[in-house]
Amino acid sequence: MSSHEPGEEYAGTAVISAGDTEVEVEVALRSTFQPIDGHLHWYGRLDATAALPSTRAGTVVSLRTEHGTAEGRLSDVDPWGRFRITGTGRPPF
């Protein structure tokens, strides 16, 4: 699905950067406009990858897709080892 036009969701390959480390991951992302605060919020999950375990929840990362780049914050890890990522503003898709 990564070869579609950007919209309200994206599923495909992305590159996550934390410090001087860059890792290619599969992502599933969505976005929604929140009228209460007037901002676009995007969120999703990163597939589990062996290169991310040293990264902790709360880490600010850069996420790049073929459509753009945005800063996001990693949060909880689900039972399958996938980080949740959230961001505000223009999403990376």
Secondary structure as UniProt FT lines:
FT   TURN            2..3
FT   STRAND          9..18
FT   TURN            19..20
FT   STRAND          21..34
FT   TURN            35..38
FT   STRAND          39..46
FT   TURN            50..51
FT   TURN            53..54
FT   TURN            57..58
FT   STRAND          60..65
FT   TURN            66..67
FT   STRAND          68..77
FT   TURN            79..80
FT   STRAND          83..88
//
